[in-house]
């Protein structure tokens, strides 16, 4: 855990990034022709002009390096490259983060820095003194992005100056040196439908939603304990008193005995840690499992899933991630071309896809047990890592409410944030810990979710762009969501350092409406059954239509009885041959792999246009009015699927040989020379938005 303590000396807490900067770098930056917009609380610590940023555009026939000349700026928040954009680049369509420029990266995202001196490479880190003859610096980011900066035109010693600044500021040794502690802008929440699970009421609502009141209750700790990773409120067996539960929990790692997270009918999903190593007898564990059995009205014995025996260790996951990242961030173009012919073999040897496959398989097994009304207990070493992955996936497989945007955010808030996944340790936000603590389990989870989305696109309200943006947000220290190891650390930082808690779920804080609109999935179909309480459903598929209607399982106005499932279970294909590489997330920074004027975004935008047209036609049929810009998107009366005549919308905005074709395969994360008015019309029509969208339609008017 990081160095947060409620009773630390207030004087020591004043050693924040502001005072840290003034030691060596406070007044050394020179003036520049490039002006920079600073985020409130952001401090410039180093600046060098006449730096070259190298970007590659290569094909099998030829390759060349583009050089952009500008100023390289290091602040307490980010690495920023400032250059003059051409008119064409300024009008391109791509995701624009309000806190980061096109060539910016947060310090938290930096994982590896390499210096090139006299054609020799070596790492830039606090243990090695930097050379005064640095010609090039390469930066590899945790989200697979990479930068190469050249200093030949900048002057002697400028490369070392930047390297020294990066050594000091990119690898903070204390948690209160993170930019989160400096960014204290007032925050006014606009989050409406995400359950944060930071109050007793939030947990009570979830228990009632799942119909688990008879067996489970909310335990509230009477005080905040600095050595506890548990939240202030969590759910325990109802028949145990607080004292009895706490006494049993003392025998388990991190004090984590049975913690309820979800129910379906009589079956419960429970998380627990392993016994402490000094406790040899399994009597206490068996006693706890008996208490869990008593929470089941049918009194069936729970199924214990020992995840440590079924899944890879966190160190193995981290090693797979490092291999995958190395594969996706080649140091040179020649390196990439050399590995191209054996890429699939190298990918297989990372074991990343294997681990995705194994996680999905175990989640399906757990889901099937719950469907058979067997309580499942997920047990792992500390109860904070792989149990987060499997528990979240099980609920996604069974509960369609978690497949909506707000539901998915609620799920992450419950399983990962509230129940204390150690994000700071696993993503190396603070240096000084052992490498064994680092492991991107949250990325592994998001990859598993992408596999589900890829196999069942109509079942999820969110898109892969939403998942990729969520992954990027892990390293944006404006938001507290992914910056702490547990709720206790977050509360201590708020108490001692007056940090402003700003959840990442308020997407309007970092993106505009058009970017947020890409988070929705145009193929999503919310059927009437999804509105029902999936958690408390036990009816078999053979029950009569009359019984279904009486119990509220049927919407009499829409769906015929034969189309109504009894549960909302989706069963993915989990074998390794069925697992695909998440190209948008892992390949988007490799120019060679981008399909020009093609790829999935073309299909996605066409689906959005079709959905938009259906919405507009429905509005017309109901006697509503549409704007002239909306009317342009409607097909003409003569238009049919086989017609050679193009409707006006396709003439002007197009879907084949017109402006829409300039969208590339990694849109919206790379620049696309597209006329953005086509997107404007799609994303400013409030009827296009899915029901329960994160976007308030009033913001689009």
QUIVEN-V287719 format. One record per helix or strand of 3 or more residues. SS is the DSSP state (H for helix, E for strand). FROM is the first residue (numbers start at 1). TO is the last residue. If there is no record, write none. Layout:
ss & from & to
SS & FROM & TO
SS & FROM & TO
This chain:
ss & from & to
H & 10 & 13
H & 17 & 22
E & 44 & 58
E & 63 & 75
E & 78 & 82
H & 87 & 90
E & 104 & 106
H & 107 & 109
E & 110 & 117
E & 120 & 123
E & 136 & 141
E & 146 & 150
H & 158 & 169
H & 175 & 177
H & 179 & 181
H & 200 & 209
E & 216 & 220
E & 233 & 237
H & 242 & 249
H & 253 & 255
E & 259 & 264
E & 267 & 273
H & 283 & 294
E & 303 & 306
H & 307 & 310
H & 314 & 328
H & 333 & 340
H & 343 & 350
H & 352 & 371
E & 376 & 380
H & 386 & 398
H & 400 & 403
H & 405 & 418
H & 423 & 426
H & 435 & 437
H & 441 & 455
H & 457 & 459
H & 464 & 473
H & 487 & 497
H & 507 & 509
H & 513 & 517
H & 528 & 531
H & 534 & 536
H & 545 & 550
H & 561 & 563
H & 576 & 578
H & 583 & 587
H & 591 & 593
H & 600 & 621
H & 628 & 631
H & 648 & 652
H & 659 & 662
H & 677 & 683
H & 686 & 688
H & 697 & 700
